[in-house]
Amino acid sequence: MTDSYAQEIHPKHSYAPIRAGGLEVPETAISLDDSPSGPNEPFRTYRTRGPWAQPEEGLPALRSTWIAERGDVEEYTGRQRNLLDDGTRAAKRGSASEEWRGARRNPLRAHPGKRVTQMHYARRGEISPEMEFVALREHCDVEKVRSQVAAGRAIIPNNVNHPESEPMIIGNAFLTKINANIGNSAVTSSIREEVDKLRWATRWGADTVMDLSTGNDIHTTREWIIRNSPVPIGTVPIYQALEKVGGIAEDLTWEVFRDTVIEQCEQGVDYMTIHAGVRLPFVPLTTRRVTGIVSRGGSIMAGWCLAHHKESFLYENFDELCEIFAAYDVAFSLGDGLRPGSVADANDAAQFAELKTIGELCHRAWDFDVQVMIEGPGHVPLDMIQINNDKEAEWCGGAPFYTLGPLVTDIAPGYDHITSAIGAANIAAGGTAMLCYVTPKEHLGLPNKDDVKTGVITYKIAAHAADVAKGHPGARDWDDAMSKARFEFRWEDQFALSLDPDTARAYHDETLPAEPAKTAHFCSMCGPKFCSMRISQDIRDEFGDTIESLGMPTVDAVLGEQHMAHVFREHGSQVYLPE
Amino acid sequence: MTDSYAQEIHPKHSYAPIRAGGLEVPETAISLDDSPSGPNEPFRTYRTRGPWAQPEEGLPALRSTWIAERGDVEEYTGRQRNLLDDGTRAAKRGSASEEWRGARRNPLRAHPGKRVTQMHYARRGEISPEMEFVALREHCDVEKVRSQVAAGRAIIPNNVNHPESEPMIIGNAFLTKINANIGNSAVTSSIREEVDKLRWATRWGADTVMDLSTGNDIHTTREWIIRNSPVPIGTVPIYQALEKVGGIAEDLTWEVFRDTVIEQCEQGVDYMTIHAGVRLPFVPLTTRRVTGIVSRGGSIMAGWCLAHHKESFLYENFDELCEIFAAYDVAFSLGDGLRPGSVADANDAAQFAELKTIGELCHRAWDFDVQVMIEGPGHVPLDMIQINNDKEAEWCGGAPFYTLGPLVTDIAPGYDHITSAIGAANIAAGGTAMLCYVTPKEHLGLPNKDDVKTGVITYKIAAHAADVAKGHPGARDWDDAMSKARFEFRWEDQFALSLDPDTARAYHDETLPAEPAKTAHFCSMCGPKFCSMRISQDIRDEFGDTIESLGMPTVDAVLGEQHMAHVFREHGSQVYLPE
């Protein structure tokens, strides 16, 4: 199994970590062929090192000593697993369908009265190894990391019980991140398949993974996933809580929910979606919607509130949740239980009433030094996207925004990775920090491995397009390396630099399979006589010197317009004057 | 062959034309199942009727009588086909690889001194049957069509020698259109395959098709395509002209080019890409680019200009081209030969110098009553897109903008339908009238049939997302019909309403293949116990009446913010007040 997950996605990729201050921060170096003008430096990209272990064994505990050395956690026996944690089938059988047999550590939690969150350290002015790790990954100053985390504008989701994870940061000032959802449902899929999807998603670039299992073996599936995950794992604990009460929303209680949260804190979940903004008075706002409530967690909580005619137990007990999260460093992902499920319902009163409430909860969590991100829509037409960023920034104090798409139209089931990537690129360019992927199966079924890959690649596109649009330092270097390789017909470099080398190569080879075509100065789009790239190269080769010697006035002089300075920022030097 | 092209893409679709004023304008009616609240009207969508004929016979000549009744054209023998029109191989063999054997009409052209363009009629205040047809298709007043065409803000590309075409309109005030490129290259593909791609592209929703063949049998491939095309056909005549001079750009002459243009006018090409904005002084602006000149036509003309140290023969002879186009009603698609081929080159001096020149040429063409659209980029980062619409509108007097994507990042070969759909949706929302599709094979090879379909569906998404964002009348009805079907678990209606029913159904069936699942109130994403849609429906059913009776204040009162009125425009009535 390991072989098929060799980390390198192309032979020109190699593991080339940054080593500094005793840390080893994974990066990939992509070796490049020579240009006509000389050799090219390897191109370096952000990467997650894992997964590389045998799934049965799990990953090494990278952060254990960092956590221990802070001296603020205690080991304890923890809550015993109850077979009902894995659902009724496991309870009957006396075991999950495939038990976790790798290492088991006792859980850690904060010493009584202590807080062990990255936000806590950051606010006290302390630089943690996690922050240093992140700063090296992001190629920025560690003080930027610390101050952004302290201000709540970025989070480093790192449960003390998930020491296997490689620290990463989510915030508008950093690279845009993407999340991949996996997880079984009552209808389909097994534990091994989910671990497989985790590894697969991470291999292609998922920055975090959410385990949204709702079927059998929930506890044990999560154990396998966390022990094998080099990226933060998120969950929606209400799903498991509902399983524990036989799927009847009315039967949920704060006690069952709290028990589930602690169970997951002890396992090492790094962030949890909590739909505490779905308050009783907001439920009526959804009844005239075209698609009502589409969030599973949101509909469960709405059902509960109405059945009991009571305020949400999540809202009522929010402070206790904060205390729990502060003891493990679990981050809130404040769930948008009332997100729109159709463009008709976008930006409506239900959605924004919840968002405003989430903003209040966010500030309350910060009082406990608990890290927070804010979930966002959903389905939103292109012209109504930016106000979501603006309202989130205003009401939630700049906490990282984490959106699902949004889909900009409802008419293309089977292609909702695309309808949503359009919205995702836009919302990320406008300030959203992390994008939850949408796969081609959205609205139709559970994603398989191919869908997971398609979703991840599509969202890497959206995230990177946003980074380029935001002018994130260094983001465009990747595009430029690709375009230079393209112009110089370095086909192998084009494959190696692409998000998905396998597909790029396969498409190329479909029409020009022969090996010499990899060095040919044309492709089958135009054929050998017509290649514009080659003609263009010829023009440069033949006339470049003559042209340079003509002398070139500035672009501003050419078109004489002040505001063109921005447009031409990349070309602000000298060009030849058209008459 | 006909069967596999049955026009209806789902059994719930039927041909349901609008009949008015002696015209029959194709539309599709999609029958819908009943809602719990009662029956649903069939949903009607824009459609192209053809292709439905045997490819060997071609389509009926819908517009022949309209053209004849205007009395402003003459039939003439026309230019004789020269076997070199089909390339050197055909010339040697004495025939194209598969001759066109269907009906051959003598070509038509304007009586000497007449102009037969839709713009000419519109400017004289005349309403043509083409305009009436278009107004019915677009559900708008015919005076809107006439005035937009008269002002140059929209075009109806309808060569008098392509009477098979169903009139359609391209302009920012109308539905956003998409173009699919097909065409062989020297390396691959046959005449039949290209006809097949035409029919396939049209079936999935291409509004126009460009035949970009550069290989053998250019003339005859085009004959097959035009005779079978219910949509306007565009070409880039410089490709064929170059074939006629053995592929050597320097050997091109105005005479060879002019002869090629007339050949194509007589065949019935509806619009032609003319790279007359690639002027000698602009060529040096490209030498410092990362990717030089990536337009084939642009590089040919740049090569010619430099080789001869002369101004472009297209620029020099532009008035004569206008006279020719006015005699057949061929529209200009003024080509962006200097469009950026990488995000690094976006919005640079070369690109905008050419666009400004194209603006001048556009106004010259209008002096001859010739219809014009303007081609646009290419590769442009998300934050640099809108200025392209703005400059085009300013310099080109509001002529329809027709862009290729643009791609918002360069790093994802194999997924450039997606990188470009992100840009396409944005540029169309900002004013672009027609989007040229990009397939997954872009930068890698020639698209096959699957790629053509993927490209078309992806661009239907981008175009529709833009129409929704622009608030185009009725655009969102489609989304709402889909979302209502989704909320009510009308699975067959969801498939029927989707852009690609086959894929939607296949994905659904992958996890829930049994027929009863089509009426099940859940899908495999969540399984039967967890479906939020169903829970939401239950909430509405159980509590709807109670909730309504509580009385609801306005949204403005809830959040008390002036500018939310726009955001909540769809919900501006009444909602329940959160505390």
Boltz contact constraints between the chains, C-beta under 6 A:
constraints:
  - contact:
      token1: [A, 185]
      token2: [B, 526]
      max_distance: 6.0
  - contact:
      token1: [A, 185]
      token2: [B, 527]
      max_distance: 6.0
  - contact:
      token1: [A, 186]
      token2: [B, 527]
      max_distance: 6.0
  - contact:
      token1: [A, 187]
      token2: [B, 524]
      max_distance: 6.0
  - contact:
      token1: [A, 187]
      token2: [B, 527]
      max_distance: 6.0
  - contact:
      token1: [A, 188]
      token2: [B, 511]
      max_distance: 6.0
  - contact:
      token1: [A, 188]
      token2: [B, 524]
      max_distance: 6.0
  - contact:
      token1: [A, 214]
      token2: [B, 530]
      max_distance: 6.0
  - contact:
      token1: [A, 247]
      token2: [B, 529]
      max_distance: 6.0
  - contact:
      token1: [A, 281]
      token2: [B, 578]
      max_distance: 6.0
  - contact:
      token1: [A, 281]
      token2: [B, 579]
      max_distance: 6.0
  - contact:
      token1: [A, 282]
      token2: [B, 578]
      max_distance: 6.0
  - contact:
      token1: [A, 284]
      token2: [B, 547]
      max_distance: 6.0
  - contact:
      token1: [A, 284]
      token2: [B, 576]
      max_distance: 6.0
  - contact:
      token1: [A, 285]
      token2: [B, 575]
      max_distance: 6.0
  - contact:
      token1: [A, 285]
      token2: [B, 576]
      max_distance: 6.0
  - contact:
      token1: [A, 287]
      token2: [B, 540]
      max_distance: 6.0
  - contact:
      token1: [A, 287]
      token2: [B, 544]
      max_distance: 6.0
  - contact:
      token1: [A, 287]
      token2: [B, 547]
      max_distance: 6.0
  - contact:
      token1: [A, 290]
      token2: [B, 483]
      max_distance: 6.0
  - contact:
      token1: [A, 290]
      token2: [B, 484]
      max_distance: 6.0
  - contact:
      token1: [A, 291]
      token2: [B, 483]
      max_distance: 6.0
  - contact:
      token1: [A, 291]
      token2: [B, 487]
      max_distance: 6.0
  - contact:
      token1: [A, 292]
      token2: [B, 536]
      max_distance: 6.0
  - contact:
      token1: [A, 293]
      token2: [B, 532]
      max_distance: 6.0
  - contact:
      token1: [A, 293]
      token2: [B, 536]
      max_distance: 6.0
  - contact:
      token1: [A, 294]
      token2: [B, 532]
      max_distance: 6.0
  - contact:
      token1: [A, 295]
      token2: [B, 532]
      max_distance: 6.0
  - contact:
      token1: [A, 296]
      token2: [B, 530]
      max_distance: 6.0
  - contact:
      token1: [A, 296]
      token2: [B, 532]
      max_distance: 6.0
  - contact:
      token1: [A, 299]
      token2: [B, 532]
      max_distance: 6.0
  - contact:
      token1: [A, 299]
      token2: [B, 535]
      max_distance: 6.0
  - contact:
      token1: [A, 299]
      token2: [B, 536]
      max_distance: 6.0
  - contact:
      token1: [A, 302]
      token2: [B, 539]
      max_distance: 6.0
  - contact:
      token1: [A, 303]
      token2: [B, 535]
      max_distance: 6.0
  - contact:
      token1: [A, 306]
      token2: [B, 543]
      max_distance: 6.0
  - contact:
      token1: [A, 342]
      token2: [B, 483]
      max_distance: 6.0
  - contact:
      token1: [A, 343]
      token2: [B, 479]
      max_distance: 6.0
  - contact:
      token1: [A, 344]
      token2: [B, 480]
      max_distance: 6.0
  - contact:
      token1: [A, 344]
      token2: [B, 483]
      max_distance: 6.0
  - contact:
      token1: [A, 347]
      token2: [B, 567]
      max_distance: 6.0
  - contact:
      token1: [A, 348]
      token2: [B, 571]
      max_distance: 6.0
  - contact:
      token1: [A, 349]
      token2: [B, 555]
      max_distance: 6.0
  - contact:
      token1: [A, 349]
      token2: [B, 558]
      max_distance: 6.0
  - contact:
      token1: [A, 349]
      token2: [B, 571]
      max_distance: 6.0
  - contact:
      token1: [A, 349]
      token2: [B, 575]
      max_distance: 6.0
  - contact:
      token1: [A, 353]
      token2: [B, 578]
      max_distance: 6.0
  - contact:
      token1: [A, 381]
      token2: [B, 468]
      max_distance: 6.0
  - contact:
      token1: [A, 381]
      token2: [B, 469]
      max_distance: 6.0
  - contact:
      token1: [A, 382]
      token2: [B, 429]
      max_distance: 6.0
  - contact:
      token1: [A, 382]
      token2: [B, 465]
      max_distance: 6.0
  - contact:
      token1: [A, 382]
      token2: [B, 469]
      max_distance: 6.0
  - contact:
      token1: [A, 383]
      token2: [B, 469]
      max_distance: 6.0
  - contact:
      token1: [A, 387]
      token2: [B, 567]
      max_distance: 6.0
  - contact:
      token1: [A, 408]
      token2: [B, 465]
      max_distance: 6.0
  - contact:
      token1: [A, 409]
      token2: [B, 464]
      max_distance: 6.0
  - contact:
      token1: [A, 409]
      token2: [B, 465]
      max_distance: 6.0
  - contact:
      token1: [A, 409]
      token2: [B, 468]
      max_distance: 6.0
  - contact:
      token1: [A, 409]
      token2: [B, 479]
      max_distance: 6.0
  - contact:
      token1: [A, 410]
      token2: [B, 479]
      max_distance: 6.0
  - contact:
      token1: [A, 410]
      token2: [B, 482]
      max_distance: 6.0
  - contact:
      token1: [A, 410]
      token2: [B, 483]
      max_distance: 6.0
  - contact:
      token1: [A, 411]
      token2: [B, 478]
      max_distance: 6.0
  - contact:
      token1: [A, 411]
      token2: [B, 479]
      max_distance: 6.0
  - contact:
      token1: [A, 411]
      token2: [B, 482]
      max_distance: 6.0
  - contact:
      token1: [A, 411]
      token2: [B, 499]
      max_distance: 6.0
  - contact:
      token1: [A, 412]
      token2: [B, 461]
      max_distance: 6.0
  - contact:
      token1: [A, 412]
      token2: [B, 499]
      max_distance: 6.0
  - contact:
      token1: [A, 413]
      token2: [B, 498]
      max_distance: 6.0
  - contact:
      token1: [A, 413]
      token2: [B, 504]
      max_distance: 6.0
  - contact:
      token1: [A, 414]
      token2: [B, 500]
      max_distance: 6.0
  - contact:
      token1: [A, 414]
      token2: [B, 503]
      max_distance: 6.0
  - contact:
      token1: [A, 414]
      token2: [B, 504]
      max_distance: 6.0
  - contact:
      token1: [A, 414]
      token2: [B, 507]
      max_distance: 6.0
  - contact:
      token1: [A, 418]
      token2: [B, 418]
      max_distance: 6.0
  - contact:
      token1: [A, 418]
      token2: [B, 421]
      max_distance: 6.0
  - contact:
      token1: [A, 418]
      token2: [B, 458]
      max_distance: 6.0
  - contact:
      token1: [A, 418]
      token2: [B, 461]
      max_distance: 6.0
  - contact:
      token1: [A, 419]
      token2: [B, 461]
      max_distance: 6.0
  - contact:
      token1: [A, 421]
      token2: [B, 418]
      max_distance: 6.0
  - contact:
      token1: [A, 422]
      token2: [B, 422]
      max_distance: 6.0
  - contact:
      token1: [A, 422]
      token2: [B, 425]
      max_distance: 6.0
  - contact:
      token1: [A, 422]
      token2: [B, 465]
      max_distance: 6.0
  - contact:
      token1: [A, 425]
      token2: [B, 422]
      max_distance: 6.0
  - contact:
      token1: [A, 429]
      token2: [B, 382]
      max_distance: 6.0
  - contact:
      token1: [A, 441]
      token2: [B, 507]
      max_distance: 6.0
  - contact:
      token1: [A, 444]
      token2: [B, 507]
      max_distance: 6.0
  - contact:
      token1: [A, 444]
      token2: [B, 508]
      max_distance: 6.0
  - contact:
      token1: [A, 445]
      token2: [B, 507]
      max_distance: 6.0
  - contact:
      token1: [A, 445]
      token2: [B, 508]
      max_distance: 6.0
  - contact:
      token1: [A, 445]
      token2: [B, 510]
      max_distance: 6.0
  - contact:
      token1: [A, 445]
      token2: [B, 511]
      max_distance: 6.0
  - contact:
      token1: [A, 445]
      token2: [B, 523]
      max_distance: 6.0
  - contact:
      token1: [A, 445]
      token2: [B, 524]
      max_distance: 6.0
  - contact:
      token1: [A, 446]
      token2: [B, 511]
      max_distance: 6.0
  - contact:
      token1: [A, 446]
      token2: [B, 524]
      max_distance: 6.0
  - contact:
      token1: [A, 446]
      token2: [B, 525]
      max_distance: 6.0
  - contact:
      token1: [A, 458]
      token2: [B, 418]
      max_distance: 6.0
  - contact:
      token1: [A, 461]
      token2: [B, 412]
      max_distance: 6.0
  - contact:
      token1: [A, 461]
      token2: [B, 418]
      max_distance: 6.0
  - contact:
      token1: [A, 461]
      token2: [B, 419]
      max_distance: 6.0
  - contact:
      token1: [A, 464]
      token2: [B, 409]
      max_distance: 6.0
  - contact:
      token1: [A, 465]
      token2: [B, 382]
      max_distance: 6.0
  - contact:
      token1: [A, 465]
      token2: [B, 408]
      max_distance: 6.0
  - contact:
      token1: [A, 465]
      token2: [B, 409]
      max_distance: 6.0
  - contact:
      token1: [A, 465]
      token2: [B, 422]
      max_distance: 6.0
  - contact:
      token1: [A, 468]
      token2: [B, 381]
      max_distance: 6.0
  - contact:
      token1: [A, 468]
      token2: [B, 409]
      max_distance: 6.0
  - contact:
      token1: [A, 469]
      token2: [B, 381]
      max_distance: 6.0
  - contact:
      token1: [A, 469]
      token2: [B, 382]
      max_distance: 6.0
  - contact:
      token1: [A, 469]
      token2: [B, 383]
      max_distance: 6.0
  - contact:
      token1: [A, 478]
      token2: [B, 411]
      max_distance: 6.0
  - contact:
      token1: [A, 479]
      token2: [B, 343]
      max_distance: 6.0
  - contact:
      token1: [A, 479]
      token2: [B, 409]
      max_distance: 6.0
  - contact:
      token1: [A, 479]
      token2: [B, 410]
      max_distance: 6.0
  - contact:
      token1: [A, 479]
      token2: [B, 411]
      max_distance: 6.0
  - contact:
      token1: [A, 480]
      token2: [B, 344]
      max_distance: 6.0
  - contact:
      token1: [A, 482]
      token2: [B, 410]
      max_distance: 6.0
  - contact:
      token1: [A, 482]
      token2: [B, 411]
      max_distance: 6.0
  - contact:
      token1: [A, 483]
      token2: [B, 290]
      max_distance: 6.0
  - contact:
      token1: [A, 483]
      token2: [B, 291]
      max_distance: 6.0
  - contact:
      token1: [A, 483]
      token2: [B, 342]
      max_distance: 6.0
  - contact:
      token1: [A, 483]
      token2: [B, 344]
      max_distance: 6.0
  - contact:
      token1: [A, 483]
      token2: [B, 410]
      max_distance: 6.0
  - contact:
      token1: [A, 484]
      token2: [B, 290]
      max_distance: 6.0
  - contact:
      token1: [A, 487]
      token2: [B, 291]
      max_distance: 6.0
  - contact:
      token1: [A, 498]
      token2: [B, 413]
      max_distance: 6.0
  - contact:
      token1: [A, 499]
      token2: [B, 411]
      max_distance: 6.0
  - contact:
      token1: [A, 499]
      token2: [B, 412]
      max_distance: 6.0
  - contact:
      token1: [A, 500]
      token2: [B, 414]
      max_distance: 6.0
  - contact:
      token1: [A, 503]
      token2: [B, 414]
      max_distance: 6.0
  - contact:
      token1: [A, 504]
      token2: [B, 413]
      max_distance: 6.0
  - contact:
      token1: [A, 504]
      token2: [B, 414]
      max_distance: 6.0
  - contact:
      token1: [A, 507]
      token2: [B, 414]
      max_distance: 6.0
  - contact:
      token1: [A, 507]
      token2: [B, 441]
      max_distance: 6.0
  - contact:
      token1: [A, 507]
      token2: [B, 444]
      max_distance: 6.0
  - contact:
      token1: [A, 507]
      token2: [B, 445]
      max_distance: 6.0
  - contact:
      token1: [A, 508]
      token2: [B, 444]
      max_distance: 6.0
  - contact:
      token1: [A, 508]
      token2: [B, 445]
      max_distance: 6.0
  - contact:
      token1: [A, 510]
      token2: [B, 445]
      max_distance: 6.0
  - contact:
      token1: [A, 511]
      token2: [B, 188]
      max_distance: 6.0
  - contact:
      token1: [A, 511]
      token2: [B, 445]
      max_distance: 6.0
  - contact:
      token1: [A, 511]
      token2: [B, 446]
      max_distance: 6.0
  - contact:
      token1: [A, 523]
      token2: [B, 445]
      max_distance: 6.0
  - contact:
      token1: [A, 524]
      token2: [B, 187]
      max_distance: 6.0
  - contact:
      token1: [A, 524]
      token2: [B, 188]
      max_distance: 6.0
  - contact:
      token1: [A, 524]
      token2: [B, 445]
      max_distance: 6.0
  - contact:
      token1: [A, 524]
      token2: [B, 446]
      max_distance: 6.0
  - contact:
      token1: [A, 525]
      token2: [B, 446]
      max_distance: 6.0
  - contact:
      token1: [A, 526]
      token2: [B, 185]
      max_distance: 6.0
  - contact:
      token1: [A, 526]
      token2: [B, 296]
      max_distance: 6.0
  - contact:
      token1: [A, 527]
      token2: [B, 185]
      max_distance: 6.0
  - contact:
      token1: [A, 527]
      token2: [B, 186]
      max_distance: 6.0
  - contact:
      token1: [A, 527]
      token2: [B, 187]
      max_distance: 6.0
  - contact:
      token1: [A, 529]
      token2: [B, 247]
      max_distance: 6.0
  - contact:
      token1: [A, 530]
      token2: [B, 214]
      max_distance: 6.0
  - contact:
      token1: [A, 530]
      token2: [B, 296]
      max_distance: 6.0
  - contact:
      token1: [A, 532]
      token2: [B, 293]
      max_distance: 6.0
  - contact:
      token1: [A, 532]
      token2: [B, 294]
      max_distance: 6.0
  - contact:
      token1: [A, 532]
      token2: [B, 295]
      max_distance: 6.0
  - contact:
      token1: [A, 532]
      token2: [B, 296]
      max_distance: 6.0
  - contact:
      token1: [A, 532]
      token2: [B, 299]
      max_distance: 6.0
  - contact:
      token1: [A, 535]
      token2: [B, 299]
      max_distance: 6.0
  - contact:
      token1: [A, 535]
      token2: [B, 303]
      max_distance: 6.0
  - contact:
      token1: [A, 536]
      token2: [B, 292]
      max_distance: 6.0
  - contact:
      token1: [A, 536]
      token2: [B, 293]
      max_distance: 6.0
  - contact:
      token1: [A, 536]
      token2: [B, 299]
      max_distance: 6.0
  - contact:
      token1: [A, 539]
      token2: [B, 302]
      max_distance: 6.0
  - contact:
      token1: [A, 540]
      token2: [B, 287]
      max_distance: 6.0
  - contact:
      token1: [A, 543]
      token2: [B, 306]
      max_distance: 6.0
  - contact:
      token1: [A, 544]
      token2: [B, 287]
      max_distance: 6.0
  - contact:
      token1: [A, 547]
      token2: [B, 284]
      max_distance: 6.0
  - contact:
      token1: [A, 547]
      token2: [B, 287]
      max_distance: 6.0
  - contact:
      token1: [A, 555]
      token2: [B, 349]
      max_distance: 6.0
  - contact:
      token1: [A, 558]
      token2: [B, 349]
      max_distance: 6.0
  - contact:
      token1: [A, 567]
      token2: [B, 347]
      max_distance: 6.0
  - contact:
      token1: [A, 567]
      token2: [B, 387]
      max_distance: 6.0
  - contact:
      token1: [A, 571]
      token2: [B, 348]
      max_distance: 6.0
  - contact:
      token1: [A, 571]
      token2: [B, 349]
      max_distance: 6.0
  - contact:
      token1: [A, 575]
      token2: [B, 285]
      max_distance: 6.0
  - contact:
      token1: [A, 575]
      token2: [B, 349]
      max_distance: 6.0
  - contact:
      token1: [A, 576]
      token2: [B, 284]
      max_distance: 6.0
  - contact:
      token1: [A, 576]
      token2: [B, 285]
      max_distance: 6.0
  - contact:
      token1: [A, 578]
      token2: [B, 281]
      max_distance: 6.0
  - contact:
      token1: [A, 578]
      token2: [B, 282]
      max_distance: 6.0
  - contact:
      token1: [A, 578]
      token2: [B, 353]
      max_distance: 6.0
